[in-house]
Amino acid sequence: MIRVGSIVLRVDDLQRQAEFWAAALDYVEGRTDDDFILLRPRDGVGPNLSFDAYRSELKIPPRIHLDLYAEDQAAEVERLIGLGATEVHWDKRPADADYVILADPEGNRFCVVDAG
């Protein structure tokens, strides 16, 4: 049996990114090093999110991104923007799309999907 244990993001500002995503997902810090922070779900359910302080170029569009499912999409988008996310406008997004594209403080894109 195999499962996703951790999703790893390469970041410039390790502490800022860990703080943003911990607040966004209600995750808590697990293992940390000078150049690595692992966040784990507070309730123990779901994959970890890890941050590796390693300079890499941001690719647009990204090859991979997170889809976050929200019961109250509008409230979650507002909350995430308050934490430092920005909305990404994409001219190919369908008018009836069930997702909103956001970017974290370093520009890594993710979607907030209406699961309600």
N, CA, C and O of each residue as an XYZ file, in Angstrom:
464
protein
N       0.852     -1.187      0.000
C       0.000      0.000      0.000
C       0.889      1.239      0.000
O       1.900      1.285      0.701
N       0.518      2.217     -0.770
C       1.260      3.480     -0.839
C       0.258      4.628     -0.776
O      -0.876      4.500     -1.237
N       0.682      5.741     -0.207
C      -0.201      6.904     -0.102
C       0.643      8.171     -0.177
O       1.861      8.115     -0.002
N       0.013      9.304     -0.432
C       0.712     10.583     -0.405
C       0.952     10.944      1.052
O       0.007     11.068      1.832
N       2.207     11.111      1.414
C       2.542     11.463      2.789
C       2.744     12.945      2.963
O       2.344     13.517      3.977
N       3.380     13.592      1.953
C       3.665     15.013      2.049
C       3.755     15.610      0.650
O       4.275     14.985     -0.274
N       3.255     16.792      0.515
C       3.399     17.591     -0.701
C       4.459     18.632     -0.370
O       4.338     19.345      0.626
N       5.496     18.725     -1.197
C       6.638     19.590     -0.905
C       6.637     20.789     -1.847
O       6.533     20.640     -3.065
N       6.755     21.984     -1.260
C       6.875     23.218     -2.030
C       8.251     23.817     -1.794
O       8.713     23.892     -0.656
N       8.900     24.239     -2.855
C      10.161     24.970     -2.722
C       9.816     26.443     -2.579
O       9.036     26.988     -3.360
N      10.402     27.077     -1.579
C      10.036     28.459     -1.263
C      11.280     29.300     -0.991
O      12.355     28.777     -0.698
N      11.107     30.609     -1.094
C      12.172     31.555     -0.768
C      12.134     31.928      0.709
O      13.158     31.881      1.391
N      10.951     32.300      1.205
C      10.795     32.731      2.596
C      10.134     31.597      3.380
O       8.909     31.514      3.473
N      10.959     30.745      3.928
C      10.491     29.536      4.591
C       9.480     29.825      5.693
O       8.408     29.220      5.724
N       9.805     30.735      6.588
C       8.932     31.014      7.730
C       7.605     31.623      7.281
O       6.547     31.222      7.766
N       7.649     32.583      6.366
C       6.417     33.248      5.897
C       5.482     32.252      5.215
O       4.275     32.258      5.454
N       6.042     31.411      4.377
C       5.213     30.430      3.675
C       4.618     29.417      4.652
O       3.446     29.059      4.531
N       5.405     28.957      5.608
C       4.888     28.014      6.601
C       3.778     28.656      7.431
O       2.773     28.009      7.725
N       3.950     29.916      7.810
C       2.919     30.620      8.578
C       1.635     30.776      7.767
O       0.542     30.549      8.286
N       1.761     31.164      6.490
C       0.582     31.329      5.636
C      -0.191     30.015      5.530
O      -1.395     29.976      5.783
N       0.509     28.933      5.152
C      -0.167     27.664      4.927
C      -0.667     27.022      6.217
O      -1.692     26.341      6.199
N       0.026     27.219      7.333
C      -0.463     26.706      8.616
C      -1.793     27.365      8.958
O      -2.729     26.694      9.394
N      -1.878     28.677      8.761
C      -3.131     29.392      9.030
C      -4.201     29.039      8.000
O      -5.372     28.890      8.348
N      -3.811     28.905      6.751
C      -4.777     28.600      5.690
C      -5.434     27.247      5.901
O      -6.641     27.104      5.705
N      -4.647     26.251      6.301
C      -5.142     24.881      6.391
C      -5.374     24.380      7.809
O      -5.800     23.241      7.996
N      -5.101     25.213      8.815
C      -5.155     24.810     10.220
C      -4.225     23.621     10.462
O      -4.606     22.632     11.088
N      -2.993     23.741      9.949
C      -1.948     22.744     10.139
C      -1.031     23.210     11.263
O      -0.995     24.393     11.600
N      -0.302     22.278     11.828
C       0.663     22.585     12.887
C       2.051     22.126     12.453
O       2.199     21.230     11.622
N       3.064     22.766     13.041
C       4.434     22.398     12.693
C       4.782     21.033     13.233
O       4.438     20.671     14.358
N       5.475     20.287     12.395
C       6.043     19.008     12.797
C       7.549     19.180     12.806
O       8.078     20.002     13.554
N       8.222     18.432     12.004
C       9.681     18.487     11.922
C      10.153     19.792     11.282
O       9.575     20.249     10.296
N      11.205     20.389     11.847
C      11.783     21.595     11.261
C      13.305     21.501     11.288
O      13.891     20.895     12.185
N      13.920     22.105     10.300
C      15.366     22.271     10.207
C      15.602     23.707      9.759
O      14.650     24.466      9.580
N      16.849     24.079      9.579
C      17.159     25.433      9.114
C      16.577     25.722      7.737
O      16.237     26.865      7.432
N      16.459     24.686      6.901
C      15.999     24.901      5.537
C      14.779     24.050      5.169
O      14.506     23.830      3.989
N      14.040     23.568      6.193
C      12.910     22.686      5.932
C      11.904     22.785      7.076
O      12.277     22.778      8.249
N      10.626     22.879      6.718
C       9.552     22.843      7.717
C       8.470     21.904      7.206
O       8.033     22.010      6.060
N       8.046     20.996      8.054
C       6.945     20.108      7.748
C       5.733     20.554      8.557
O       5.820     20.741      9.771
N       4.613     20.721      7.882
C       3.336     21.005      8.543
C       2.479     19.756      8.433
O       2.491     19.062      7.416
N       1.733     19.483      9.499
C       0.852     18.323      9.478
C      -0.554     18.751      9.871
O      -0.723     19.727     10.602
N      -1.565     18.029      9.392
C      -2.935     18.367      9.766
C      -3.122     18.275     11.279
O      -2.698     17.304     11.907
N      -3.753     19.284     11.852
C      -3.998     19.298     13.300
C      -4.781     18.051     13.733
O      -4.525     17.487     14.797
N      -5.736     17.630     12.897
C      -6.564     16.469     13.253
C      -5.965     15.142     12.778
O      -6.550     14.081     12.995
N      -4.798     15.207     12.130
C      -4.130     13.988     11.685
C      -4.664     13.395     10.395
O      -4.203     12.337      9.967
N      -5.626     14.054      9.770
C      -6.234     13.529      8.554
C      -5.721     14.294      7.341
O      -5.848     15.517      7.274
N      -5.147     13.582      6.393
C      -4.674     14.195      5.156
C      -3.161     14.247      5.082
O      -2.467     13.939      6.051
N      -2.656     14.640      3.918
C      -1.209     14.670      3.725
C      -0.555     15.848      4.433
O      -1.194     16.866      4.702
N       0.724     15.690      4.727
C       1.521     16.795      5.251
C       1.810     17.773      4.117
O       1.679     17.431      2.942
N       2.201     18.978      4.476
C       2.664     19.975      3.526
C       4.033     20.410      4.018
O       4.171     20.891      5.143
N       5.043     20.243      3.176
C       6.415     20.526      3.570
C       6.984     21.662      2.741
O       6.608     21.857      1.585
N       7.897     22.408      3.349
C       8.525     23.545      2.686
C      10.025     23.371      2.715
O      10.622     23.112      3.760
N      10.613     23.517      1.562
C      12.038     23.347      1.372
C      12.589     24.696      0.911
O      12.223     25.187     -0.157
N      13.471     25.293      1.718
C      14.053     26.595      1.366
C      15.084     26.376      0.272
O      16.268     26.165      0.533
N      14.601     26.433     -0.949
C      15.445     26.194     -2.106
C      14.954     27.076     -3.239
O      13.822     26.931     -3.701
N      15.778     27.960     -3.672
C      15.406     28.909     -4.728
C      15.069     28.162     -6.013
O      15.879     27.383     -6.517
N      13.887     28.399     -6.532
C      13.500     27.834     -7.817
C      12.629     28.845     -8.542
O      12.004     29.707     -7.923
N      12.598     28.730     -9.820
C      11.858     29.659    -10.651
C      10.373     29.302    -10.655
O      10.008     28.133    -10.782
N       9.532     30.308    -10.517
C       8.089     30.111    -10.555
C       7.660     29.905    -12.003
O       7.971     30.734    -12.858
N       6.960     28.827    -12.290
C       6.472     28.523    -13.636
C       4.998     28.895    -13.731
O       4.194     28.532    -12.873
N       4.661     29.621    -14.786
C       3.268     29.989    -15.023
C       2.876     29.501    -16.415
O       3.533     29.870    -17.388
N       1.845     28.697    -16.543
C       1.068     28.096    -15.468
C       1.877     27.003    -14.773
O       2.757     26.393    -15.380
N       1.574     26.760    -13.500
C       2.323     25.740    -12.770
C       1.988     24.344    -13.292
O       0.901     24.103    -13.818
N       2.931     23.449    -13.135
C       2.692     22.067    -13.560
C       1.802     21.338    -12.573
O       1.142     20.363    -12.932
N       1.779     21.802    -11.333
C       0.970     21.161    -10.299
C       0.470     22.253     -9.357
O       1.168     23.239     -9.120
N      -0.719     22.080     -8.829
C      -1.239     23.031     -7.845
C      -2.181     22.298     -6.903
O      -2.591     21.170     -7.179
N      -2.523     22.937     -5.793
C      -3.444     22.374     -4.823
C      -4.864     22.824     -5.127
O      -5.083     23.981     -5.484
N      -5.819     21.935     -4.990
C      -7.240     22.269     -4.994
C      -7.719     22.131     -3.559
O      -7.659     21.048     -2.976
N      -8.193     23.231     -2.993
C      -8.722     23.228     -1.630
C     -10.239     23.243     -1.719
O     -10.811     24.146     -2.329
N     -10.892     22.270     -1.129
C     -12.349     22.163     -1.170
C     -12.943     22.921      0.008
O     -12.515     22.750      1.150
N     -13.935     23.762     -0.279
C     -14.529     24.618      0.753
C     -16.050     24.510      0.730
O     -16.673     24.554     -0.331
N     -16.631     24.368      1.909
C     -18.090     24.374      2.023
C     -18.637     25.777      1.776
O     -19.698     25.928      1.170
N     -17.926     26.801      2.238
C     -18.315     28.199      2.019
C     -17.171     28.878      1.263
O     -16.293     29.503      1.858
N     -17.207     28.738     -0.050
C     -16.118     29.207     -0.897
C     -15.843     30.698     -0.723
O     -14.689     31.095     -0.564
N     -16.874     31.519     -0.751
C     -16.681     32.974     -0.654
C     -15.996     33.352      0.659
O     -15.091     34.186      0.668
N     -16.418     32.752      1.752
C     -15.815     33.052      3.058
C     -14.354     32.614      3.093
O     -13.505     33.328      3.627
N     -14.059     31.450      2.531
C     -12.676     30.951      2.530
C     -11.782     31.809      1.645
O     -10.643     32.093      2.015
N     -12.273     32.221      0.493
C     -11.487     33.096     -0.383
C     -11.179     34.398      0.342
O     -10.043     34.871      0.305
N     -12.161     34.976      0.991
C     -11.951     36.218      1.744
C     -10.934     36.010      2.875
O     -10.062     36.853      3.087
N     -11.044     34.901      3.592
C     -10.125     34.604      4.688
C      -8.700     34.437      4.171
O      -7.760     34.966      4.764
N      -8.534     33.707      3.073
C      -7.203     33.463      2.518
C      -6.570     34.745      1.982
O      -5.363     34.941      2.118
N      -7.360     35.603      1.384
C      -6.853     36.901      0.931
C      -6.410     37.723      2.145
O      -5.402     38.427      2.081
N      -7.150     37.636      3.238
C      -6.765     38.318      4.468
C      -5.446     37.806      5.039
O      -4.738     38.539      5.730
N      -5.117     36.542      4.749
C      -3.863     35.962      5.216
C      -2.675     36.312      4.314
O      -1.521     36.089      4.680
N      -2.973     36.865      3.128
C      -1.883     37.243      2.227
C      -1.968     36.675      0.828
O      -1.095     36.948      0.005
N      -2.998     35.887      0.532
C      -3.177     35.372     -0.822
C      -3.678     36.491     -1.738
O      -4.202     37.502     -1.273
N      -3.510     36.294     -3.033
C      -4.055     37.227     -4.020
C      -4.879     36.430     -5.032
O      -4.586     35.268     -5.313
N      -5.909     37.072     -5.569
C      -6.719     36.405     -6.585
C      -6.021     36.498     -7.930
O      -5.445     37.528     -8.280
N      -6.081     35.408     -8.676
C      -5.479     35.334    -10.007
C      -6.614     35.315    -11.022
O      -7.481     34.442    -10.981
N      -6.603     36.274    -11.924
C      -7.620     36.313    -12.977
C      -7.069     35.618    -14.215
O      -5.968     35.920    -14.676
N      -7.851     34.685    -14.745
C      -7.442     33.886    -15.896
C      -8.531     34.016    -16.943
O      -9.682     33.664    -16.683
N      -8.186     34.517    -18.123
C      -9.205     34.787    -19.147
C      -9.821     33.514    -19.737
O     -10.815     33.603    -20.457
N      -9.264     32.341    -19.456
C      -9.838     31.087    -19.956
C     -10.720     30.401    -18.917
O     -11.248     29.318    -19.170
N     -10.881     31.019    -17.759
C     -11.723     30.432    -16.708
C     -13.182     30.516    -17.156
O     -13.661     31.602    -17.482
N     -13.896     29.386    -17.178
C     -15.308     29.411    -17.591
C     -16.150     30.269    -16.642
O     -15.861     30.361    -15.449
N     -17.173     30.880    -17.181
C     -18.055     31.747    -16.379
C     -18.732     30.974    -15.252
O     -19.019     31.542    -14.199
N     -18.988     29.686    -15.463
C     -19.671     28.883    -14.443
C     -18.692     28.018    -13.624
O     -19.093     27.017    -13.031
N     -17.433     28.405    -13.599
C     -16.418     27.627    -12.880
C     -16.769     27.522    -11.401
O     -17.280     28.468    -10.801
N     -16.489     26.366    -10.830
C     -16.745     26.150     -9.403
C     -15.497     26.410     -8.569
O     -15.438     26.001     -7.410
N     -14.511     27.075     -9.130
C     -13.259     27.339     -8.438
C     -12.840     28.796     -8.600
O     -13.217     29.473     -9.556
N     -12.053     29.250     -7.640
C     -11.425     30.571     -7.674
C      -9.927     30.317     -7.578
O      -9.473     29.552     -6.727
N      -9.163     30.961     -8.452
C      -7.712     30.780     -8.451
C      -7.081     31.841     -7.560
O      -7.338     33.035     -7.711
N      -6.250     31.380     -6.628
C      -5.512     32.280     -5.746
C      -4.021     31.958     -5.853
O      -3.629     30.921     -6.387
N      -3.208     32.866     -5.336
C      -1.765     32.636     -5.238
C      -1.340     32.936     -3.807
O      -1.826     33.882     -3.189
N      -0.431     32.124     -3.292
C       0.092     32.362     -1.950
C       1.060     33.547     -1.975
O       1.283     34.108     -3.047
N       1.636     33.947     -0.859
C       2.498     35.135     -0.840
C       3.695     35.089     -1.794
O       4.242     36.138     -2.131
N       4.110     33.910     -2.231
C       5.217     33.815     -3.184
C       4.748     33.545     -4.607
O       5.565     33.321     -5.499
N       3.429     33.566     -4.823
C       2.901     33.403     -6.171
C       2.543     31.990     -6.563
O       2.130     31.761     -7.700
N       2.686     31.016     -5.649
C       2.287     29.638     -5.951
C       0.769     29.579     -6.024
O       0.073     29.964     -5.084
N       0.271     29.099     -7.141
C      -1.175     29.098     -7.357
C      -1.861     27.890     -6.722
O      -1.301     26.799     -6.612
N      -3.102     28.145     -6.311
C      -3.967     27.073     -5.799
C      -5.404     27.488     -6.073
O      -5.681     28.669     -6.285
N      -6.309     26.533     -6.070
C      -7.716     26.813     -6.324
C      -8.536     26.541     -5.074
O      -8.250     25.615     -4.315
N      -9.549     27.355     -4.874
C     -10.540     27.107     -3.831
C     -11.805     26.661     -4.569
O     -12.437     27.442     -5.280
N     -12.155     25.392     -4.382
C     -13.248     24.769     -5.097
C     -14.495     24.776     -4.222
O     -14.434     24.462     -3.034
N     -15.620     25.135     -4.820
C     -16.893     25.143     -4.103
C     -17.373     23.713     -3.918
O     -17.818     23.076     -4.873
N     -17.287     23.210     -2.703
C     -17.713     21.854     -2.392
C     -19.076     21.826     -1.730
O     -19.554     20.767     -1.324
N     -19.709     22.994     -1.619
C     -20.990     23.096     -0.939
C     -22.164     22.664     -1.757
O     -23.298     22.709     -1.281
